[in-house]
Amino acid sequence: MGHGEEDAALDPILQGLIQAIQLIISGDPEVYRITELSLIVSVSGTLISCVWSVPISAFLALRNVPGKRTIKGIFTALIGIPTVALGLSLYLLLSRTGPLGYFQLMYTPYAIIAGQCILVTPIIVSFTTSALESVDPDVRTLARTLGASGFQTDALVLREARWGVVLAVIAAFNRAFAELGVAMMLGGNIRNVTRVLTTAIALQTSMGDIPLSIALSIILLSIVMTLSIIVSLARRR
Amino acid sequence: MTSPSCLDARKISKRFDGSVVLDHVSLKAHVSRITSIIGVNGAGKTTLLKILAGLEEMNDGFVLIDSNEISASALRTHSTMIFQKSIMISGTVYDNVAYGLRVNGVPSQYIKEKVRDALDTVNLANFEKRKARKLSSGEQQRVAIARALVIERKILLIDEPTANLDPANAMLVEQTIKSAARSRILILSTHNLAQAKRLSHQVIHLYKGCVIEDRDAEDFFTSPHDEKTRLFVDGELQ
């Protein structure tokens, strides 16, 4: 391939990149609307999942639960669940003729949130359980000899494992934020209603709108990476 | 609650996975006296202390405080234990020393003053804001002592307090132990004979989970009754 041909091949990518940066800097309303909805949906899905995932982890890590290893193994295996398979299962449940069709959640952000809650539960449970189990067991003994109750002892262990728990939550958020299957199948990628970053990227790419796809990808990557950097810096302090 | 003046452990036995760790161990410890439990590694010293601290269940036996039988959970309200390995919780020295006060419901306005006093006692004034896990092992052990003293339990159980310390830190820790014993029942586990000699009023020799000698410190070291104790004192018992 000659120099001229290489330049021609690079040209659309470069052009796309330049236009993408312009879209971000100019505050394109479409780009910001999609980003805002993505953040709302993924943050909600992750935080709602924490409501049950963290207590499940605490129960698994801090109590003698029969079949603990099997339960942990199931959660670990579910981390890799294909998002389209989960999306399809929830589609069958939530569609108008499905058992939960009465709630009319299909093609709303609530359906995506519900799907992402389920999607990230195994991640939070597995990572948080590991974080809690890695706390020095002597910390429990120490708490008890200083007069802590069972609950206070568990709270101390949770406090000692807090960075592990934060990392679990961040990993869960990243998974929710970057997934496509659930958002596409349950949200339907409806403009201004359920269009999130990943579904928009897929759509714009298929439509040939490369600059917008690149702009959205840059935002997606920036948010994921910024979050990880913030956590890493905070941890060092 | 009146301060207990005597801890009386009777026929304590403990088994782990079928092997006997403590076999009908009895001992009496009194307030204002330091009772040392000595013995080679694996003799059962730490397990005995953990039982007396209410941290480990015994298989047989019972514990009396001032002639009243007491459960493991009640033992925890009377006692606290300092471990050979200083366990620091994350955060500052202040967080560590204040932890016991907080969980015991001490009003926050008193906590600051009590922490400061406790740190003064162990020569760690102005260490409040230092990260506990970044201190030297000697400093960490002194924080652990301050943390135990500040909750003012009347029974103090200390497991090999100077095992990993340099002589200067060991001396500071010993001074603190001596002053803490004035108003407490203090039981110390050590395999450091010189330390037991310096600190103790009473010495108990634990060998393979059994008490083989329990006497006043002076007699213990000058004229041991048991042959194994004599060998141990002479440094010949492995």
HADDOCK unambig.tbl for C-alpha pairs under 7 A between the chains (distance, minus, plus):
assign (segid A and resid 139 and name CA) (segid B and resid 87 and name CA) 6.74 0.50 0.50
assign (segid A and resid 145 and name CA) (segid B and resid 76 and name CA) 6.20 0.50 0.50
assign (segid A and resid 145 and name CA) (segid B and resid 80 and name CA) 5.07 0.50 0.50
assign (segid A and resid 145 and name CA) (segid B and resid 81 and name CA) 6.09 0.50 0.50
assign (segid A and resid 146 and name CA) (segid B and resid 80 and name CA) 6.15 0.50 0.50
assign (segid A and resid 146 and name CA) (segid B and resid 100 and name CA) 4.99 0.50 0.50
assign (segid A and resid 147 and name CA) (segid B and resid 76 and name CA) 6.70 0.50 0.50
assign (segid A and resid 147 and name CA) (segid B and resid 77 and name CA) 6.51 0.50 0.50
assign (segid A and resid 147 and name CA) (segid B and resid 100 and name CA) 6.46 0.50 0.50
assign (segid A and resid 147 and name CA) (segid B and resid 103 and name CA) 6.60 0.50 0.50
assign (segid A and resid 147 and name CA) (segid B and resid 104 and name CA) 6.25 0.50 0.50
assign (segid A and resid 148 and name CA) (segid B and resid 103 and name CA) 5.41 0.50 0.50
assign (segid A and resid 160 and name CA) (segid B and resid 90 and name CA) 6.46 0.50 0.50
